[in-house]
Amino acid sequence: MEKWVAVPVSRRWSNQVGVARLGFDPTVSSHFYLFEFQLDLAETEDEDGDSHENDDKDGYVLGVGIYSSQNRAWTHMQSGWSSEIVVTDDFKSIFVNGKLYVVASMLAIGVVDVEGNNWRIIDFPSSEEYSFFLDAAPGYLCF
């Protein structure tokens, strides 16, 4: 049986457009989570004095809104990462074991669980030239 769900609009504590990611593991549950990251983006003014987002500047994560399809509600919290994590619209992410892993632009992976209670940063070796992939095998994060 197919069932559609309308997700309510989340409230935001910033006027910045959030970057959203889906957390879903059909081997565990039919429920899903939406993670909407609120970013601190720099704004610039044009000659007319109008404000515009500076597309050349990435945004620090200020916090996250997490929607649970099971509870049908959003929860919002400030970032629990110990340092400023920067993400872009096209950042890689993966959902494993109830946690969203996001690749930040500073050679780190930010981790947040579905309740927003556990925040972690995984650093990886810096290199001038690096390439990597982020994927999952059943129950495992592959990097």
N, C-alpha and C positions, 0 to 999 in steps of 0.2 A: 504494500500500500504506500503510495507516494503522498507525502505531506509537506506543504509549503509553510514557512514561518516568516512573518514580517518582523524584522528587527527594528525596535524603536530607535529613534535618533538619540545619540548620547549627548549628555550635557558636556560642555567644555569649559575649562577655566582659562583658556587662552583663545585668542581669535585666530590662531594658526590652524591651518587645515592639518588634521592628523593623518598619519600613515597607518593603514590597517593591514592586519594579517589574520588569516583563518587558522584556528587550531582544531584539528579533527583527526581522530583515529578510529576508523570503522571496525577495527579488530577489537576495540575495547568497549565502545559505546556508540550509539547513534547520535548522541549529543555533541554539540560543537561549541567553540568559543571564538569570539572575535576580540582581537587585541587592537585597540586604536591608540597609537602613540601620539601624544601631544608634543610638538616640537617647538623649540625656541629658535625661530628663523629671523635672520636680520632683514630689516625693511629699508628700502632706499626711497628717496623722493626724486621725481623727475622734474623737468624745468617748470612745470605747472604747479608743483607742490603736492602732487598726488603721490600717495604711498604705494609701493609695490614690493612684493617679496623679492629678495635678492636671490635669483636662481643659482648664482655661483657659490652660495654659502650653504653648507649643510646645517642641519639643526640638531642641537642637543636635545636629548629626551628629557622633558620636564616631568612627565608622568604617563600613566596609561589608564585607559578605560577598558574593562574586560566585560564582555557580554557572555552570559551563560544561557544556552538554549534550554537547559534543564530548569534553571530558576527563572528564566525569562526576565532577567534584570541585568542592568549595568552596575558595576562597582568601579570606583575611581580612586586612584591613589597617586601620590607623588612618586617619582622615581626612587627606587631603593638601591640603585647602583652607587658604589662608593666613589666613582669618578664620572666625569661627564662623557656619556656614550653618545656618539654622533651616528645617525642613520640617514639614509637617503631614500627616495621613492623606490629605487630598484635594489635595495639591500636584500641579501639572501636570508632566508629563514626556514626553519623546519620545526615541526611539532613532534615531540617524542616524550612518552611517559608523563603526560600532563604538564610539560614545560615547553615554552617557546624559546628557541635558540635563534638569536639574530646576530648576523655578522655586522660589526661596526666598522667604520672607516679607519680605525686606529689599530688594526691587527688585534682585535679582541672579539670575543663572542659574549654578548649579553644574554643572560638567562632569566626568565621570570616564569613562575608557575601560574596555574589558572586562578588561584585565589589572590595572587599578588602579594603573598606573604613571604616568598623566598626569592631573593634577587641575588645574582651571582655574576661575576665577570671571569671569563676564562681567557687568559692571555696566551698568545702563541708567538713563537720566535719571530722577531722582525727580520726582514730581508728586503733588499732593494728591489729584487725581482721575486715575486711570489705568485703562485697560482694554487688554487685549492678548490675542493668541492665540499659541499655540505649535503649529506643525505642521511637516510635512516634505513636500517634493517630492522626486522621486528624487535622492538624494545631497545635498540642500540642507536646511538648517534655515531655517524661515520664522518670523519673529517680527513 
